[in-house]
Amino acid sequence: MKIIHTISVILIFIIFTSCNSKNKTDQININLMNDKNVSVLNINNDKKVIVRKDYYGTYSFKSWNAYNVANTHVHQVKNLDYNSSVKRIENLKKNISNLSTTIPAWLETAEILKEIEDVQEEYSILFKEKNMSTQNIRENWEELSEEFDDLREELSETIEEYKA
């Protein structure tokens, strides 16, 4: 009789904790859905992805660090009215060159890849002319920033398609 009582208590405990953990998961999902800076995207039946808007209001991706770093640097330089050091230009090289090789598969559309190519082309010009006049460097940063804006816009459109 004591064994039956013990087993009953254990079963009730297991049922209670499993229900409680489901409630916590549901609460996390509700919190995510209510956060305007977080989106849960259904990529396919087996895969969901969470994307977040960063400090600048543009998307950041957990699995695409090269983009996140480059995006932040371009925003920072834009906020500095395109005043930048040569070192900052050089530090951006690795991330810009890795954009197309590290992009998550679900974001690989022809349009996004074209925008990445345009960003890399503008960066190449900026890098080649990094020792030119300050005015020339600012103009090149502006061109890079405009191409990056186009990439951000294309990414946003793709994300909106997944939301629909």
N, C-alpha and C positions, 0 to 999 in steps of 0.2 A: 504494500500500500504506500509506503514511504517512497519507494522507487517511482511509482506512478505519479505521485505528487511532485517529485523532483523533476521528472521528465516534463510534466505539464508546465511547471514554472519556467523551465529552460525554453520550451516551445513558445510560450507566451512572450518571453524576453526576446527571442529571435524574431518573432513576428513584429513586435513593437519596434525594435531597432531597424528592421528592414523598411517598415512603413515610415519611420522617422527619417531615414536617409533619403527615401524617395521624396519626402516633403522638402528636404533641404535642396535637392536637385531641382525640384519644381520652382522653389523660391529663387535659386540662382538664375534659372531660365527666365523667370518673370522679371528679375532685375535687369538682365541683359536686354530683354525686349523693351523695357521702359527707358533705357539709356539711349538718347538720340545720337550718341557718338559711337555706338557699338551696333554692328549688324551681324546677324547669323545668316549665312547664305547656304542654301541647299545646292551643292555643286552637282551631285547626282544622288541616287537613292542611298548609297553607302557612305557619302562624305558630306560633312557640314564644315564650314569654315567661318571663323569669327574674324571680322575686319573692324578696325577702330579708326576713328578720326583722331589725328594728332593735335597738338597745340595750335597748329596753323589752320586746322579745319580740313586738311587733306587726309586721305586714307593712308594707313600704315599697315604692313602685313607681317605677321609673325614669321613667316617662312621666306621673306625676301628682304634680308638685311641690307643688301647693296642699295636697293631702292630707298629704304628708310633713311639711311645715312646720307645718300646723295640728295634726297628731297629736303632734309633738314639743312644741309649746307647751302643749298641754293636759296632756300627761304631766308637763312641768316644773312647771306650776302645781299640779297634784295633789300632786307631791312636796314642794311648798312649803306644804302644807296650805291651798291656795287663797289664799295671800297673793300679791297681784299689784298691779302699778301700773296706772294708767289708760292709760299709754302702751302697755303690753303688750296690753291689751284693744283699743286702737285699731289696733295693728300687725297684729292677727289678722284684721281686717276683710277685707282683700283676699283672703286665702287661703280664709276661710270662704265668702265670696261666690262664689269661683271653683270651689268643689268640684264643682258640678253641670255647669259648662260645660267643665271640663278633664278630666273622668273618662275614662279609656280606654274605648273602645266595648265591649270584651270584659267589662268590669265593670258595664256599664249594665243592671242588672236593676231591676224595679219595687221590690223590697225595698230595695236599696241606695239608689235615688233617694229613696224614702220616708224612709230614715234620714238622708240628707243634708238633706232638707227639715226634719226634726226638729232636726238640729244647727243649721241656719241660723236656725230659729225661736228656739231657746234662746240662740243668740249674739245675736240681735236684742234680746232682753230684757236680756241682760247689757250690751250696748252702750248701750241707752237708759238703763239705771240705773247707769252707770259712776261717777257722781258721788254716789251714795247712800251709805248707811252701809257701813262695812267688813263688818258682819255680812250685810247684804243682798247685797253683791258676792260674798262667799264662798258664800252659798247659790246665787246664780246660776251661779257657776263650777262648783259641785257638780252642778247640773242639766245644764249643758253637758257636763261630764265624763261623766255617766251616759249622755247621748245619744250622745256620741262612743264610749263603750264599746259601745253597741248597734250603731253603724256598724262598728266594728272586728270585732264578732262576725259581722255579716252578711258582711263582706268575707272573713273566715276561712272561713265556710261556703261561699261561692262558690268560693274557692280550693280547698277540699277537693273540691268537685264536679269541678273541672277535673283534680285529681290522680287521681280515681277512673277 
